Structures are given as C-alpha cells and as structure tokens.
C-alpha cells in the first residue's frame, strides 16, 4: 500500500494533498468529537465552506456521523484513522525525520507526531497517545511508573487505556510535588488518572514542589513520604516533560535571584526541578522532594515528552547530557531542532 502511495505521490501529487487534508479532518474529529462544524473549521484553520464540502463527502463515505451534539467518527472512520497513521507518517517524511533526530540528539528512539503543539492543542493529545504506547511497550512483570506534571503529560493521562494484565503488577507514583498550578496539570492528578484508566494502583506525593531547608528535612522524616520516594527511586519506567527554563522559573514563583541567574547563565531547559544551559550543564537545582537526576539512570525505560517549536532549544540542551531516552515530540519541535543543528 505504501509503495502504491509513493507512486501516486510522484504521478498524481494532488491525490495525496487531498488525502492528507481529509486524514487531518478525521484525525481532529477523533480527538475532539463530538464537535460542531464551526469549531472544527476554526481548529483546522479551514473555511466553513471548504470544510462543509469535505464533511459532506466523508459523511457519504460512512466515515462521519452527524448528531445534535456535533460530528463524530463512525466505526469505519475510527478504523481509517488507525490504519492510516503509519502510512501518513511515512509519506509525510516523519519517519526519516525521526532517524535524523535520533542521530542528532543521541537517543535510542524518537517518535514524532504531525503538527506543532504551539499552534494546535490536539497535537498534545497525539503526543499523549504516543506516550501511552511507549509505556505499554516498556511494561514487564513488575512495573513502577513514575510520572511528573505538565500539560503534555495531562494529555497522556487523557489518552490512557487499560494496561494491566493478569501477570503484571502496575503501580503509578507521583515523581514531583505540586507547583501550585492548574490542578489537572499537577503530577498527583496525572498519576491518579493514569492509574485509574490503566487499571493499576497509585501512590501520591503530597508535598509542595519547592521547600525551605527546614521543611525539606522535616518532610523527609515522614514515613508516608519516605515510602513514596522509595517507589520513585525503584521506578522501572519514568515519564517526564521538558520545559523552557524562563517559563518554568516563573511558574515555580522563583525569586529574583534565580530569575537573574537563569538569564545570566543562559539557562534554556528545565526538567523535574533542574535548570540546564545550552551545553546541558545544570546551573540550578530546586530544593525539592521527588525525582532526582540520578534516578533516571537506574530505570528500565525513560520517556521524555515535549513538543512545540518553542521547546526546540530546551529539548536540544537537555539531551546534551541527558540519559538515553525515548523522546516523543512533534513536527514543529523536530524541524526547529534539525534546522538549528544544520546552522551549527
């Protein structure tokens, strides 16, 4: 099938343009359904007139169903989206881009989803689904999955499905404390949701993410916190995000001294409380209870999830000295990283 599509790409390129456009409509419906035509046209950046014609065609093919609540995919529509995922990745060049990024960043595996999450929110859902698939691939008989917070991992929690098998033990643990941000983006919320949807167990870490010396030493003596930290340090799978340093410093309500240090030492990346400069050097570490840098090197699998053109520099800096990982990202970040690498 892919060979045939490659021939069509050479002989009748318009056919693949139409196919790509219709696949994007179906894929967006998969994540947003039920949704009205006006909302979908806004999401896709497509005029209502053009979308109306496409929706009519897809409906006639039995792929879309109309309802008072909005449009949604039929069973055949869902099957088409699932079947075309790998094919569309190949003909769009994403497979080749994944190989290039693996070499540039020095990681064992890169998964790229189409689009740019800075522009389209549903791209985070696609990264989330890819993250769930990688967690599933990494499962063994005994599994401790440590997860951090952030909007992309919140999307992964939404995409989670039952994972536990009769012979498997599946435990999710919060790898971070709370940042005081939206509750749906906090590690505890994401951890609990993932565990419930995956049909596993969970342990939460009920502490603030940043602590004074006195609070840190006091909380480290708490038996309940000590138990969770033991699980974090024995994690077989670690799932974390990568953030822009300045953005994360502000979200963490860092003091003027830290904000100035981020600027003067040119920090560009942040992950689980560590701030990195362009060379991958740690320039600041937040005093926090939870996942530590050394914990990543003992895990069976480390999955880093970050996308958007704005995250390209952060991703590139983090992997200068970061552990071997599976990176799940999007087309926007991947293209920017490769462009930056070519200009070096």
FENDAPE-V636235 format. One record per residue. N is the residue number from 0. RES is the residue in one small letter. D_FIRST is the distance of its C-alpha to the first C-alpha in Angstrom with 1 decimal. Layout:
{{N;RES;D_FIRST} {N;RES;D_FIRST}}
This chain:
{{0;x;0.0} {1;x;3.8} {2;x;5.4} {3;x;5.1} {4;x;6.3} {5;x;8.7} {6;x;10.0} {7;x;10.6} {8;x;12.3} {9;x;14.6} {10;x;15.3} {11;x;15.4} {12;x;15.9} {13;x;17.5} {14;x;14.4} {15;x;13.1} {16;x;16.8} {17;x;17.0} {18;x;13.9} {19;x;15.3} {20;x;18.7} {21;x;17.8} {22;x;16.0} {23;x;19.2} {24;x;21.3} {25;x;19.7} {26;x;19.8} {27;x;23.4} {28;x;24.3} {29;x;23.0} {30;x;25.7} {31;x;28.4} {32;x;28.5} {33;x;30.8} {34;x;31.4} {35;x;32.9} {36;x;31.5} {37;x;34.0} {38;x;33.4} {39;x;29.6} {40;x;30.1} {41;x;32.5} {42;x;30.1} {43;x;27.3} {44;x;29.7} {45;x;28.8} {46;x;31.5} {47;x;32.1} {48;x;31.8} {49;x;28.3} {50;x;27.2} {51;x;29.0} {52;x;26.9} {53;x;23.6} {54;x;25.0} {55;x;26.1} {56;x;22.7} {57;x;21.0} {58;x;24.0} {59;x;23.7} {60;x;20.1} {61;x;21.7} {62;x;20.3} {63;x;23.6} {64;x;27.1} {65;x;30.3} {66;x;33.4} {67;x;36.8} {68;x;35.8} {69;x;32.8} {70;x;29.1} {71;x;26.8} {72;x;23.4} {73;x;23.2} {74;x;21.6} {75;x;18.5} {76;x;18.5} {77;x;18.9} {78;x;15.9} {79;x;13.7} {80;x;15.3} {81;x;14.8} {82;x;11.1} {83;x;10.3} {84;x;12.9} {85;x;11.3} {86;x;8.3} {87;x;11.3} {88;x;13.4} {89;x;11.4} {90;x;11.2} {91;x;14.8} {92;x;16.1} {93;x;17.4} {94;x;16.3} {95;x;18.3} {96;x;21.0} {97;x;21.3} {98;x;22.0} {99;x;24.6} {100;x;26.3} {101;x;26.6} {102;x;28.5} {103;x;30.6} {104;x;31.7} {105;x;31.9} {106;x;30.2} {107;x;28.1} {108;x;25.2} {109;x;24.2} {110;x;22.0} {111;x;21.6} {112;x;20.8} {113;x;20.4} {114;x;23.6} {115;x;27.3} {116;x;29.4} {117;x;32.5} {118;x;31.3} {119;x;29.3} {120;x;30.6} {121;x;27.5} {122;x;25.9} {123;x;28.4} {124;x;27.0} {125;x;23.6} {126;x;25.4} {127;x;27.4} {128;x;24.5} {129;x;23.1} {130;x;26.7} {131;x;26.9} {132;x;23.9} {133;x;25.6} {134;x;28.8} {135;x;27.3} {136;x;25.9} {137;x;29.4} {138;x;31.3} {139;x;33.7} {140;x;36.5} {141;x;38.8} {142;x;37.5} {143;x;39.4} {144;x;37.3} {145;x;39.3} {146;x;38.1} {147;x;39.6} {148;x;39.7} {149;x;38.2} {150;x;36.1} {151;x;32.8} {152;x;33.8} {153;x;35.1} {154;x;31.5} {155;x;30.3} {156;x;33.1} {157;x;31.9} {158;x;28.3} {159;x;29.8} {160;x;29.3} {161;x;31.0} {162;x;30.7} {163;x;33.8} {164;x;33.6} {165;x;36.7} {166;x;37.2} {167;x;36.7} {168;x;39.3} {169;x;37.9} {170;x;40.2} {171;x;39.6} {172;x;42.3} {173;x;43.1} {174;x;43.2} {175;x;45.2} {176;x;48.0} {177;x;48.1} {178;x;47.9} {179;x;49.6} {180;x;46.6} {181;x;44.7} {182;x;44.9} {183;x;41.2} {184;x;40.3} {185;x;42.8} {186;x;41.9} {187;x;43.8} {188;x;42.1} {189;x;38.6} {190;x;39.6} {191;x;41.0} {192;x;38.1} {193;x;35.5} {194;x;37.7} {195;x;38.2} {196;x;34.5} {197;x;33.6} {198;x;36.5} {199;x;38.3} {200;x;41.8} {201;x;42.9} {202;x;45.9} {203;x;46.7} {204;x;48.6} {205;x;51.3} {206;x;52.6} {207;x;52.5} {208;x;50.2} {209;x;53.1} {210;x;56.4} {211;x;59.8} {212;x;61.2} {213;x;63.4} {214;x;60.8} {215;x;58.3} {216;x;60.8} {217;x;62.0} {218;x;58.5} {219;x;57.5} {220;x;60.3} {221;x;58.9} {222;x;57.8} {223;x;54.9} {224;x;53.5} {225;x;54.0} {226;x;52.0} {227;x;49.0} {228;x;49.2} {229;x;49.3} {230;x;45.9} {231;x;44.5} {232;x;45.7} {233;x;44.2} {234;x;40.8} {235;x;37.8} {236;x;35.3} {237;x;36.4} {238;x;34.5} {239;x;36.0} {240;x;35.6} {241;x;36.7} {242;x;38.9} {243;x;40.6} {244;x;44.1} {245;x;46.2} {246;x;44.4} {247;x;44.8} {248;x;48.4} {249;x;49.3} {250;x;47.5} {251;x;49.5} {252;x;52.7} {253;x;53.6} {254;x;57.0} {255;x;57.9} {256;x;58.3} {257;x;54.7} {258;x;53.3} {259;x;55.4} {260;x;54.2} {261;x;50.6} {262;x;51.4} {263;x;53.7} {264;x;51.6} {265;x;48.4} {266;x;46.5} {267;x;42.9} {268;x;41.3} {269;x;42.3} {270;x;41.1} {271;x;43.1} {272;x;46.4} {273;x;46.0} {274;x;46.1} {275;x;44.6} {276;x;45.3} {277;x;43.0} {278;x;43.6} {279;x;42.7} {280;x;46.4} {281;x;47.6} {282;x;50.3} {283;x;51.1} {284;x;50.6} {285;x;51.4} {286;x;53.9} {287;x;51.7} {288;x;51.2} {289;x;47.7} {290;x;44.9} {291;x;46.2} {292;x;44.6} {293;x;45.4} {294;x;43.8} {295;x;40.3} {296;x;40.8} {297;x;41.5} {298;x;38.5} {299;x;35.7} {300;x;33.1} {301;x;33.7} {302;x;31.3} {303;x;32.1} {304;x;30.7} {305;x;31.5} {306;x;29.9} {307;x;30.9} {308;x;32.0} {309;x;35.5} {310;x;34.8} {311;x;33.5} {312;x;36.9} {313;x;37.7} {314;x;34.5} {315;x;35.2} {316;x;38.8} {317;x;38.3} {318;x;36.1} {319;x;38.7} {320;x;40.5} {321;x;38.4} {322;x;37.3} {323;x;33.9} {324;x;31.7} {325;x;28.3} {326;x;28.1} {327;x;26.3} {328;x;26.5} {329;x;25.0} {330;x;23.9} {331;x;27.4} {332;x;29.1} {333;x;26.6} {334;x;27.0} {335;x;30.7} {336;x;31.1} {337;x;29.3} {338;x;31.4} {339;x;34.5} {340;x;33.7} {341;x;33.4} {342;x;36.8} {343;x;38.6}}
